[in-house]
Amino acid sequence: PQIVLSVYGPDFFGHDVVRGYGAVHVPFVPGRHKRTIAMFVPESTSRLQQLTSWFTGRRPEFTDPKVVAQGEGREVTRVRSQGFVTVSFNVM
């Protein structure tokens, strides 16, 4: 099993935009586990799309969260690294 994170926050104009996506496998071994998740955001493929998304306040985002958890099809998606999120698991 995996946990998929979608982090949202306001931009300069106050629009709620995606700040990052990330996924991590849930550990099976009992105990306390800390995982650091690398976050990323999709990027526009052309300058015109980048300019349009800046004016409209609509950044590219995934419509299906399964895309983040699966590796299939992600090799052709342009993304930018966007920091890290640390998650703690207490497994019994």
Biopython code that builds the backbone (N, CA, C, O; Angstrom):
import numpy as np
from Bio.PDB.StructureBuilder import StructureBuilder

atoms = [
    (1, "PRO", "N", (0.817, -1.203, 0.000)),
    (1, "PRO", "CA", (0.000, 0.000, 0.000)),
    (1, "PRO", "C", (0.861, 1.268, 0.000)),
    (1, "PRO", "O", (1.983, 1.284, 0.506)),
    (2, "GLN", "N", (0.308, 2.305, -0.572)),
    (2, "GLN", "CA", (1.000, 3.592, -0.653)),
    (2, "GLN", "C", (0.101, 4.707, -0.144)),
    (2, "GLN", "O", (-1.125, 4.594, -0.161)),
    (3, "ILE", "N", (0.722, 5.775, 0.305)),
    (3, "ILE", "CA", (0.008, 7.006, 0.622)),
    (3, "ILE", "C", (0.413, 8.027, -0.431)),
    (3, "ILE", "O", (1.601, 8.253, -0.661)),
    (4, "VAL", "N", (-0.574, 8.641, -1.066)),
    (4, "VAL", "CA", (-0.335, 9.669, -2.072)),
    (4, "VAL", "C", (-0.704, 11.018, -1.471)),
    (4, "VAL", "O", (-1.807, 11.195, -0.952)),
    (5, "LEU", "N", (0.227, 11.972, -1.545)),
    (5, "LEU", "CA", (-0.011, 13.316, -1.023)),
    (5, "LEU", "C", (-0.223, 14.304, -2.162)),
    (5, "LEU", "O", (0.497, 14.285, -3.160)),
    (6, "SER", "N", (-1.217, 15.161, -2.000)),
    (6, "SER", "CA", (-1.449, 16.294, -2.889)),
    (6, "SER", "C", (-1.516, 17.522, -1.996)),
    (6, "SER", "O", (-2.447, 17.673, -1.205)),
    (7, "VAL", "N", (-0.534, 18.393, -2.124)),
    (7, "VAL", "CA", (-0.448, 19.573, -1.264)),
    (7, "VAL", "C", (-0.885, 20.794, -2.068)),
    (7, "VAL", "O", (-0.384, 21.040, -3.165)),
    (8, "TYR", "N", (-1.829, 21.557, -1.506)),
    (8, "TYR", "CA", (-2.347, 22.760, -2.157)),
    (8, "TYR", "C", (-2.101, 23.968, -1.278)),
    (8, "TYR", "O", (-2.003, 23.845, -0.057)),
    (9, "GLY", "N", (-2.001, 25.145, -1.900)),
    (9, "GLY", "CA", (-1.813, 26.379, -1.159)),
    (9, "GLY", "C", (-2.091, 27.575, -2.055)),
    (9, "GLY", "O", (-2.199, 27.429, -3.272)),
    (10, "PRO", "N", (-2.207, 28.756, -1.461)),
    (10, "PRO", "CA", (-2.511, 29.946, -2.262)),
    (10, "PRO", "C", (-1.291, 30.441, -3.039)),
    (10, "PRO", "O", (-0.156, 30.312, -2.580)),
    (11, "ASP", "N", (-1.541, 31.010, -4.224)),
    (11, "ASP", "CA", (-0.475, 31.644, -4.994)),
    (11, "ASP", "C", (-0.485, 33.146, -4.721)),
    (11, "ASP", "O", (-1.159, 33.605, -3.798)),
    (12, "PHE", "N", (0.252, 33.905, -5.512)),
    (12, "PHE", "CA", (0.373, 35.343, -5.333)),
    (12, "PHE", "C", (-0.967, 36.066, -5.431)),
    (12, "PHE", "O", (-1.187, 37.082, -4.772)),
    (13, "PHE", "N", (-1.871, 35.522, -6.274)),
    (13, "PHE", "CA", (-3.177, 36.152, -6.489)),
    (13, "PHE", "C", (-4.254, 35.605, -5.564)),
    (13, "PHE", "O", (-5.408, 36.025, -5.653)),
    (14, "GLY", "N", (-3.903, 34.678, -4.680)),
    (14, "GLY", "CA", (-4.876, 34.107, -3.757)),
    (14, "GLY", "C", (-5.610, 32.891, -4.294)),
    (14, "GLY", "O", (-6.521, 32.388, -3.638)),
    (15, "HIS", "N", (-5.233, 32.403, -5.479)),
    (15, "HIS", "CA", (-5.836, 31.197, -6.041)),
    (15, "HIS", "C", (-5.262, 29.971, -5.345)),
    (15, "HIS", "O", (-4.080, 29.945, -5.003)),
    (16, "ASP", "N", (-6.089, 28.965, -5.138)),
    (16, "ASP", "CA", (-5.648, 27.708, -4.536)),
    (16, "ASP", "C", (-5.023, 26.847, -5.628)),
    (16, "ASP", "O", (-5.730, 26.351, -6.506)),
    (17, "VAL", "N", (-3.697, 26.664, -5.582)),
    (17, "VAL", "CA", (-2.982, 25.914, -6.621)),
    (17, "VAL", "C", (-2.211, 24.762, -5.987)),
    (17, "VAL", "O", (-1.963, 24.745, -4.781)),
    (18, "VAL", "N", (-1.839, 23.799, -6.829)),
    (18, "VAL", "CA", (-1.087, 22.644, -6.340)),
    (18, "VAL", "C", (0.335, 23.088, -6.003)),
    (18, "VAL", "O", (0.975, 23.794, -6.783)),
    (19, "ARG", "N", (0.817, 22.674, -4.846)),
    (19, "ARG", "CA", (2.175, 22.980, -4.397)),
    (19, "ARG", "C", (3.096, 21.782, -4.540)),
    (19, "ARG", "O", (4.317, 21.937, -4.574)),
    (20, "GLY", "N", (2.517, 20.578, -4.626)),
    (20, "GLY", "CA", (3.352, 19.409, -4.806)),
    (20, "GLY", "C", (2.579, 18.110, -4.699)),
    (20, "GLY", "O", (1.533, 18.037, -4.053)),
    (21, "TYR", "N", (3.115, 17.086, -5.345)),
    (21, "TYR", "CA", (2.613, 15.720, -5.283)),
    (21, "TYR", "C", (3.739, 14.824, -4.803)),
    (21, "TYR", "O", (4.914, 15.102, -5.044)),
    (22, "GLY", "N", (3.376, 13.756, -4.129)),
    (22, "GLY", "CA", (4.370, 12.788, -3.696)),
    (22, "GLY", "C", (3.692, 11.509, -3.250)),
    (22, "GLY", "O", (2.493, 11.501, -2.971)),
    (23, "ALA", "N", (4.460, 10.421, -3.180)),
    (23, "ALA", "CA", (3.928, 9.129, -2.754)),
    (23, "ALA", "C", (5.006, 8.380, -1.985)),
    (23, "ALA", "O", (6.201, 8.546, -2.231)),
    (24, "VAL", "N", (4.550, 7.545, -1.041)),
    (24, "VAL", "CA", (5.469, 6.735, -0.250)),
    (24, "VAL", "C", (4.783, 5.416, 0.082)),
    (24, "VAL", "O", (3.572, 5.373, 0.295)),
    (25, "HIS", "N", (5.564, 4.344, 0.125)),
    (25, "HIS", "CA", (5.038, 3.048, 0.533)),
    (25, "HIS", "C", (4.899, 3.005, 2.048)),
    (25, "HIS", "O", (5.773, 3.492, 2.766)),
    (26, "VAL", "N", (3.807, 2.424, 2.540)),
    (26, "VAL", "CA", (3.578, 2.282, 3.970)),
    (26, "VAL", "C", (4.395, 1.089, 4.468)),
    (26, "VAL", "O", (4.309, 0.005, 3.891)),
    (27, "PRO", "N", (5.186, 1.272, 5.528)),
    (27, "PRO", "CA", (6.002, 0.153, 6.030)),
    (27, "PRO", "C", (5.134, -0.938, 6.669)),
    (27, "PRO", "O", (4.088, -0.654, 7.253)),
    (28, "PHE", "N", (5.589, -2.188, 6.548)),
    (28, "PHE", "CA", (4.877, -3.339, 7.109)),
    (28, "PHE", "C", (5.408, -3.740, 8.481)),
    (28, "PHE", "O", (4.691, -4.379, 9.251)),
    (29, "VAL", "N", (6.635, -3.383, 8.798)),
    (29, "VAL", "CA", (7.294, -3.807, 10.029)),
    (29, "VAL", "C", (6.769, -2.977, 11.203)),
    (29, "VAL", "O", (6.711, -1.751, 11.108)),
    (30, "PRO", "N", (6.384, -3.628, 12.313)),
    (30, "PRO", "CA", (5.894, -2.874, 13.470)),
    (30, "PRO", "C", (6.960, -1.912, 14.013)),
    (30, "PRO", "O", (8.158, -2.192, 13.965)),
    (31, "GLY", "N", (6.489, -0.779, 14.527)),
    (31, "GLY", "CA", (7.387, 0.210, 15.106)),
    (31, "GLY", "C", (7.120, 1.590, 14.551)),
    (31, "GLY", "O", (6.163, 1.814, 13.809)),
    (32, "ARG", "N", (7.988, 2.507, 14.928)),
    (32, "ARG", "CA", (7.875, 3.887, 14.464)),
    (32, "ARG", "C", (8.805, 4.085, 13.272)),
    (32, "ARG", "O", (9.986, 3.742, 13.328)),
    (33, "HIS", "N", (8.261, 4.639, 12.202)),
    (33, "HIS", "CA", (9.028, 4.842, 10.973)),
    (33, "HIS", "C", (8.847, 6.278, 10.516)),
    (33, "HIS", "O", (7.745, 6.823, 10.574)),
    (34, "LYS", "N", (9.930, 6.888, 10.061)),
    (34, "LYS", "CA", (9.890, 8.243, 9.514)),
    (34, "LYS", "C", (10.321, 8.170, 8.057)),
    (34, "LYS", "O", (11.369, 7.606, 7.743)),
    (35, "ARG", "N", (9.516, 8.737, 7.170)),
    (35, "ARG", "CA", (9.809, 8.741, 5.737)),
    (35, "ARG", "C", (9.794, 10.179, 5.231)),
    (35, "ARG", "O", (8.928, 10.972, 5.601)),
    (36, "THR", "N", (10.757, 10.500, 4.386)),
    (36, "THR", "CA", (10.810, 11.802, 3.733)),
    (36, "THR", "C", (10.366, 11.614, 2.293)),
    (36, "THR", "O", (10.924, 10.799, 1.559)),
    (37, "ILE", "N", (9.360, 12.376, 1.898)),
    (37, "ILE", "CA", (8.761, 12.243, 0.572)),
    (37, "ILE", "C", (9.210, 13.422, -0.281)),
    (37, "ILE", "O", (8.998, 14.577, 0.089)),
    (38, "ALA", "N", (9.827, 13.133, -1.418)),
    (38, "ALA", "CA", (10.198, 14.177, -2.372)),
    (38, "ALA", "C", (8.937, 14.616, -3.118)),
    (38, "ALA", "O", (8.238, 13.792, -3.707)),
    (39, "MET", "N", (8.657, 15.904, -3.087)),
    (39, "MET", "CA", (7.467, 16.440, -3.744)),
    (39, "MET", "C", (7.854, 17.005, -5.110)),
    (39, "MET", "O", (8.984, 17.448, -5.314)),
    (40, "PHE", "N", (6.895, 16.982, -6.044)),
    (40, "PHE", "CA", (7.114, 17.517, -7.382)),
    (40, "PHE", "C", (5.821, 18.117, -7.905)),
    (40, "PHE", "O", (4.736, 17.770, -7.439)),
    (41, "VAL", "N", (5.937, 19.017, -8.874)),
    (41, "VAL", "CA", (4.770, 19.623, -9.529)),
    (41, "VAL", "C", (4.938, 19.469, -11.037)),
    (41, "VAL", "O", (6.054, 19.550, -11.549)),
    (42, "PRO", "N", (3.826, 19.247, -11.755)),
    (42, "PRO", "CA", (3.907, 19.181, -13.214)),
    (42, "PRO", "C", (4.200, 20.559, -13.801)),
    (42, "PRO", "O", (3.775, 21.579, -13.257)),
    (43, "GLU", "N", (4.919, 20.579, -14.898)),
    (43, "GLU", "CA", (5.293, 21.816, -15.582)),
    (43, "GLU", "C", (4.605, 21.891, -16.937)),
    (43, "GLU", "O", (4.317, 20.864, -17.553)),
    (44, "SER", "N", (4.344, 23.100, -17.396)),
    (44, "SER", "CA", (3.826, 23.302, -18.751)),
    (44, "SER", "C", (4.916, 22.951, -19.753)),
    (44, "SER", "O", (6.104, 23.101, -19.466)),
    (45, "THR", "N", (4.509, 22.485, -20.929)),
    (45, "THR", "CA", (5.491, 22.034, -21.913)),
    (45, "THR", "C", (5.943, 23.142, -22.854)),
    (45, "THR", "O", (6.980, 22.999, -23.502)),
    (46, "SER", "N", (5.202, 24.240, -22.952)),
    (46, "SER", "CA", (5.603, 25.316, -23.847)),
    (46, "SER", "C", (5.547, 26.662, -23.135)),
    (46, "SER", "O", (4.901, 26.797, -22.096)),
    (47, "ARG", "N", (6.222, 27.646, -23.695)),
    (47, "ARG", "CA", (6.222, 29.002, -23.127)),
    (47, "ARG", "C", (4.827, 29.609, -23.168)),
    (47, "ARG", "O", (4.434, 30.332, -22.253)),
    (48, "LEU", "N", (4.075, 29.315, -24.230)),
    (48, "LEU", "CA", (2.714, 29.851, -24.341)),
    (48, "LEU", "C", (1.822, 29.296, -23.234)),
    (48, "LEU", "O", (1.036, 30.035, -22.641)),
    (49, "GLN", "N", (1.939, 28.003, -22.955)),
    (49, "GLN", "CA", (1.165, 27.407, -21.868)),
    (49, "GLN", "C", (1.587, 27.975, -20.514)),
    (49, "GLN", "O", (0.738, 28.184, -19.647)),
    (50, "GLN", "N", (2.864, 28.226, -20.318)),
    (50, "GLN", "CA", (3.338, 28.816, -19.071)),
    (50, "GLN", "C", (2.784, 30.225, -18.884)),
    (50, "GLN", "O", (2.358, 30.586, -17.786)),
    (51, "LEU", "N", (2.787, 31.018, -19.949)),
    (51, "LEU", "CA", (2.264, 32.373, -19.888)),
    (51, "LEU", "C", (0.758, 32.371, -19.626)),
    (51, "LEU", "O", (0.262, 33.158, -18.820)),
    (52, "THR", "N", (0.041, 31.491, -20.305)),
    (52, "THR", "CA", (-1.406, 31.384, -20.122)),
    (52, "THR", "C", (-1.745, 30.954, -18.703)),
    (52, "THR", "O", (-2.665, 31.502, -18.096)),
    (53, "SER", "N", (-1.018, 29.985, -18.166)),
    (53, "SER", "CA", (-1.304, 29.523, -16.807)),
    (53, "SER", "C", (-0.965, 30.601, -15.780)),
    (53, "SER", "O", (-1.615, 30.676, -14.737)),
    (54, "TRP", "N", (0.039, 31.438, -16.054)),
    (54, "TRP", "CA", (0.371, 32.516, -15.128)),
    (54, "TRP", "C", (-0.742, 33.566, -15.105)),
    (54, "TRP", "O", (-1.126, 34.043, -14.037)),
    (55, "PHE", "N", (-1.266, 33.929, -16.299)),
    (55, "PHE", "CA", (-2.334, 34.928, -16.370)),
    (55, "PHE", "C", (-3.650, 34.433, -15.778)),
    (55, "PHE", "O", (-4.355, 35.185, -15.105)),
    (56, "THR", "N", (-3.979, 33.168, -16.028)),
    (56, "THR", "CA", (-5.267, 32.635, -15.558)),
    (56, "THR", "C", (-5.207, 32.127, -14.127)),
    (56, "THR", "O", (-6.248, 31.946, -13.495)),
    (57, "GLY", "N", (-4.009, 31.894, -13.604)),
    (57, "GLY", "CA", (-3.883, 31.360, -12.252)),
    (57, "GLY", "C", (-4.143, 29.870, -12.172)),
    (57, "GLY", "O", (-4.277, 29.325, -11.077)),
    (58, "ARG", "N", (-4.216, 29.203, -13.307)),
    (58, "ARG", "CA", (-4.460, 27.755, -13.355)),
    (58, "ARG", "C", (-3.177, 27.058, -13.780)),
    (58, "ARG", "O", (-2.788, 27.112, -14.947)),
    (59, "ARG", "N", (-2.526, 26.408, -12.832)),
    (59, "ARG", "CA", (-1.319, 25.647, -13.131)),
    (59, "ARG", "C", (-1.685, 24.243, -13.572)),
    (59, "ARG", "O", (-2.785, 23.771, -13.289)),
    (60, "PRO", "N", (-0.764, 23.563, -14.272)),
    (60, "PRO", "CA", (-1.023, 22.169, -14.634)),
    (60, "PRO", "C", (-1.130, 21.307, -13.377)),
    (60, "PRO", "O", (-0.365, 21.487, -12.429)),
    (61, "GLU", "N", (-2.072, 20.381, -13.372)),
    (61, "GLU", "CA", (-2.192, 19.438, -12.261)),
    (61, "GLU", "C", (-2.757, 18.125, -12.779)),
    (61, "GLU", "O", (-3.375, 18.078, -13.842)),
    (62, "PHE", "N", (-2.540, 17.062, -12.017)),
    (62, "PHE", "CA", (-3.025, 15.741, -12.393)),
    (62, "PHE", "C", (-4.508, 15.631, -12.053)),
    (62, "PHE", "O", (-4.942, 16.063, -10.985)),
    (63, "THR", "N", (-5.279, 15.051, -12.969)),
    (63, "THR", "CA", (-6.706, 14.847, -12.704)),
    (63, "THR", "C", (-6.947, 13.560, -11.940)),
    (63, "THR", "O", (-7.950, 13.434, -11.238)),
    (64, "ASP", "N", (-6.035, 12.598, -12.069)),
    (64, "ASP", "CA", (-6.166, 11.312, -11.391)),
    (64, "ASP", "C", (-4.984, 11.116, -10.436)),
    (64, "ASP", "O", (-3.840, 11.092, -10.889)),
    (65, "PRO", "N", (-5.230, 10.975, -9.116)),
    (65, "PRO", "CA", (-4.117, 10.811, -8.182)),
    (65, "PRO", "C", (-3.341, 9.504, -8.356)),
    (65, "PRO", "O", (-2.240, 9.372, -7.820)),
    (66, "LYS", "N", (-3.887, 8.547, -9.087)),
    (66, "LYS", "CA", (-3.182, 7.293, -9.328)),
    (66, "LYS", "C", (-1.916, 7.508, -10.158)),
    (66, "LYS", "O", (-0.991, 6.699, -10.090)),
    (67, "VAL", "N", (-1.866, 8.584, -10.937)),
    (67, "VAL", "CA", (-0.691, 8.880, -11.760)),
    (67, "VAL", "C", (0.539, 9.060, -10.883)),
    (67, "VAL", "O", (1.644, 8.687, -11.276)),
    (68, "VAL", "N", (0.353, 9.634, -9.692)),
    (68, "VAL", "CA", (1.473, 9.877, -8.786)),
    (68, "VAL", "C", (2.019, 8.563, -8.243)),
    (68, "VAL", "O", (3.234, 8.414, -8.114)),
    (69, "ALA", "N", (1.154, 7.612, -7.923)),
    (69, "ALA", "CA", (1.568, 6.343, -7.320)),
    (69, "ALA", "C", (2.141, 5.370, -8.342)),
    (69, "ALA", "O", (2.948, 4.510, -7.988)),
    (70, "GLN", "N", (1.743, 5.490, -9.585)),
    (70, "GLN", "CA", (2.218, 4.567, -10.614)),
    (70, "GLN", "C", (3.390, 5.176, -11.366)),
    (70, "GLN", "O", (3.451, 6.392, -11.548)),
    (71, "GLY", "N", (4.294, 4.360, -11.790)),
    (71, "GLY", "CA", (5.411, 4.834, -12.595)),
    (71, "GLY", "C", (5.073, 4.892, -14.068)),
    (71, "GLY", "O", (5.760, 5.558, -14.842)),
    (72, "GLU", "N", (4.026, 4.203, -14.454)),
    (72, "GLU", "CA", (3.652, 4.083, -15.859)),
    (72, "GLU", "C", (3.173, 5.424, -16.418)),
    (72, "GLU", "O", (2.257, 6.039, -15.872)),
    (73, "GLY", "N", (3.795, 5.870, -17.504)),
    (73, "GLY", "CA", (3.402, 7.105, -18.151)),
    (73, "GLY", "C", (4.060, 8.351, -17.579)),
    (73, "GLY", "O", (3.932, 9.430, -18.156)),
    (74, "ARG", "N", (4.765, 8.226, -16.452)),
    (74, "ARG", "CA", (5.373, 9.408, -15.838)),
    (74, "ARG", "C", (6.673, 9.813, -16.515)),
    (74, "ARG", "O", (7.142, 10.934, -16.321)),
    (75, "GLU", "N", (7.264, 8.925, -17.305)),
    (75, "GLU", "CA", (8.535, 9.259, -17.933)),
    (75, "GLU", "C", (8.391, 10.347, -18.988)),
    (75, "GLU", "O", (9.386, 10.973, -19.352)),
    (76, "VAL", "N", (7.194, 10.591, -19.487)),
    (76, "VAL", "CA", (6.981, 11.636, -20.485)),
    (76, "VAL", "C", (6.380, 12.901, -19.872)),
    (76, "VAL", "O", (6.110, 13.865, -20.588)),
    (77, "THR", "N", (6.172, 12.908, -18.575)),
    (77, "THR", "CA", (5.603, 14.062, -17.895)),
    (77, "THR", "C", (6.723, 14.955, -17.386)),
    (77, "THR", "O", (7.624, 14.496, -16.684)),
    (78, "ARG", "N", (6.662, 16.230, -17.742)),
    (78, "ARG", "CA", (7.672, 17.181, -17.279)),
    (78, "ARG", "C", (7.289, 17.660, -15.882)),
    (78, "ARG", "O", (6.196, 18.190, -15.682)),
    (79, "VAL", "N", (8.190, 17.472, -14.915)),
    (79, "VAL", "CA", (7.926, 17.878, -13.534)),
    (79, "VAL", "C", (9.112, 18.666, -12.991)),
    (79, "VAL", "O", (10.214, 18.616, -13.537)),
    (80, "ARG", "N", (8.862, 19.393, -11.908)),
    (80, "ARG", "CA", (9.887, 20.167, -11.214)),
    (80, "ARG", "C", (9.870, 19.789, -9.750)),
    (80, "ARG", "O", (8.800, 19.653, -9.157)),
    (81, "SER", "N", (11.036, 19.616, -9.158)),
    (81, "SER", "CA", (11.138, 19.281, -7.743)),
    (81, "SER", "C", (10.612, 20.445, -6.914)),
    (81, "SER", "O", (10.847, 21.607, -7.245)),
    (82, "GLN", "N", (9.886, 20.122, -5.817)),
    (82, "GLN", "CA", (9.241, 21.174, -5.038)),
    (82, "GLN", "C", (9.385, 20.919, -3.539)),
    (82, "GLN", "O", (8.447, 21.177, -2.785)),
    (83, "GLY", "N", (10.518, 20.425, -3.097)),
    (83, "GLY", "CA", (10.754, 20.274, -1.668)),
    (83, "GLY", "C", (10.439, 18.887, -1.149)),
    (83, "GLY", "O", (10.329, 17.925, -1.909)),
    (84, "PHE", "N", (10.296, 18.805, 0.188)),
    (84, "PHE", "CA", (10.107, 17.528, 0.850)),
    (84, "PHE", "C", (9.037, 17.632, 1.928)),
    (84, "PHE", "O", (8.793, 18.707, 2.474)),
    (85, "VAL", "N", (8.400, 16.497, 2.229)),
    (85, "VAL", "CA", (7.453, 16.372, 3.331)),
    (85, "VAL", "C", (7.894, 15.161, 4.146)),
    (85, "VAL", "O", (8.199, 14.111, 3.581)),
    (86, "THR", "N", (7.930, 15.302, 5.479)),
    (86, "THR", "CA", (8.312, 14.196, 6.342)),
    (86, "THR", "C", (7.063, 13.660, 7.016)),
    (86, "THR", "O", (6.274, 14.418, 7.580)),
    (87, "VAL", "N", (6.886, 12.319, 6.953)),
    (87, "VAL", "CA", (5.720, 11.646, 7.507)),
    (87, "VAL", "C", (6.208, 10.614, 8.514)),
    (87, "VAL", "O", (7.186, 9.910, 8.264)),
    (88, "SER", "N", (5.524, 10.524, 9.657)),
    (88, "SER", "CA", (5.836, 9.510, 10.673)),
    (88, "SER", "C", (4.723, 8.470, 10.696)),
    (88, "SER", "O", (3.540, 8.812, 10.697)),
    (89, "PHE", "N", (5.116, 7.188, 10.716)),
    (89, "PHE", "CA", (4.179, 6.072, 10.794)),
    (89, "PHE", "C", (4.380, 5.359, 12.131)),
    (89, "PHE", "O", (5.515, 5.143, 12.558)),
    (90, "ASN", "N", (3.294, 5.000, 12.780)),
    (90, "ASN", "CA", (3.329, 4.127, 13.950)),
    (90, "ASN", "C", (2.595, 2.853, 13.559)),
    (90, "ASN", "O", (1.364, 2.836, 13.516)),
    (91, "VAL", "N", (3.332, 1.794, 13.274)),
    (91, "VAL", "CA", (2.749, 0.551, 12.770)),
    (91, "VAL", "C", (2.667, -0.449, 13.922)),
    (91, "VAL", "O", (3.633, -0.665, 14.653)),
    (92, "MET", "N", (1.497, -1.044, 14.061)),
    (92, "MET", "CA", (1.299, -2.067, 15.109)),
    (92, "MET", "C", (1.204, -3.436, 14.504)),
    (92, "MET", "O", (1.038, -4.420, 15.225)),
]
sb = StructureBuilder()
sb.init_structure("model")
sb.init_model(0)
sb.init_chain("A")
sb.init_seg("    ")
for serial, (resi, resn, name, xyz) in enumerate(atoms, 1):
    if name == "N":
        sb.init_residue(resn, " ", resi, " ")
    sb.init_atom(name, np.array(xyz, "f"), 0.0, 1.0, " ", f" {name:<3s}", serial, name[0])
structure = sb.get_structure()
